[in-house]
């Protein structure tokens, strides 16, 4: 990954260049969790009931999304040089 030329699509690719469903789904879950957290905090400021519980649950949702984004499948390969390409 080249930092000077960041690409959203490149951030969701595996080492072999294929797009990763777990990384994409993790990103969607993170964005949804962030939106829900912001909405729950607005509800907390407006003194809506159960806003704190919803905030706690959405933080867990963000954690699940981060776990999916960081997950990479282990694949048995013949040599370590195949991973470096």
Phi and psi in degrees as a GROMACS rama.xvg file:
@    title "Ramachandran Plot"
@    xaxis  label "Phi"
@    yaxis  label "Psi"
@TYPE xy
-91.5671  118.669  UNK-2
-68.7182  -34.3272  UNK-3
-71.3489  -21.2314  UNK-4
-123.187  69.4849  UNK-5
-70.728  135.77  UNK-6
-131.54  131.518  UNK-7
-60.302  -41.6046  UNK-8
-66.0897  -37.7014  UNK-9
-68.4505  -28.8081  UNK-10
-70.1332  -17.7001  UNK-11
-108.233  20.024  UNK-12
-99.9113  150.429  UNK-13
-79.1908  -177.768  UNK-14
-63.9549  -28.5548  UNK-15
-90.7555  5.37056  UNK-16
94.4583  -6.86362  UNK-17
-81.7028  147.127  UNK-18
-74.0492  142.673  UNK-19
-102.17  121.693  UNK-20
-67.1964  -36.2168  UNK-21
-67.0629  -38.0032  UNK-22
-67.9118  -40.9814  UNK-23
-67.2133  -44.51  UNK-24
-64.5626  -38.4819  UNK-25
-61.1492  -40.5481  UNK-26
-65.2067  -42.5409  UNK-27
-63.1196  -41.8228  UNK-28
-65.7689  -38.6317  UNK-29
-63.5166  -47.3376  UNK-30
-63.1864  -40.5025  UNK-31
-65.3601  -42.1616  UNK-32
-63.1041  -39.9501  UNK-33
-64.2647  -43.7384  UNK-34
-62.1484  -44.2029  UNK-35
-64.9225  -36.3316  UNK-36
-64.8251  -43.7052  UNK-37
-62.3831  -43.9249  UNK-38
-65.6641  -37.0859  UNK-39
-67.9734  -36.2689  UNK-40
-67.4531  -37.3819  UNK-41
-62.3884  -41.6776  UNK-42
-62.5498  -34.9932  UNK-43
-65.7727  -41.9466  UNK-44
-64.9173  -30.8848  UNK-45
-86.8589  5.73634  UNK-46
61.2525  38.7509  UNK-47
-78.5577  144.728  UNK-48
-69.334  149.178  UNK-49
64.6453  16.9095  UNK-50
-68.3914  -35.4167  UNK-51
-68.0272  -39.4848  UNK-52
-64.2459  -42.1289  UNK-53
-65.0133  -39.6043  UNK-54
-61.8289  -42.7401  UNK-55
-62.6715  -43.1168  UNK-56
-67.0702  -36.4906  UNK-57
-72.3539  -29.1738  UNK-58
-65.7334  -38.6497  UNK-59
-63.3173  -37.3377  UNK-60
-63.4411  -39.9809  UNK-61
-64.0513  -37.8732  UNK-62
-63.2503  -40.2537  UNK-63
-64.4145  -41.8658  UNK-64
-62.9334  -39.1558  UNK-65
-66.3272  -37.0661  UNK-66
-64.5392  -41.4348  UNK-67
-66.2104  -38.8664  UNK-68
-65.8178  -33.8994  UNK-69
-86.8538  -8.96816  UNK-70
-74.3742  132.375  UNK-71
-134.767  136.748  UNK-72
-71.7813  136.674  UNK-73
-79.3097  131.673  UNK-74
-132.253  130.146  UNK-75
-78.5912  125.542  UNK-76
-123.933  158.233  UNK-77
-67.8733  -39.3912  UNK-78
-142.811  160.47  UNK-79
-71.8918  -22.4428  UNK-80
-67.966  -23.6068  UNK-81
-67.704  -31.0865  UNK-82
-74.582  -29.1257  UNK-83
-79.5031  -12.4796  UNK-84
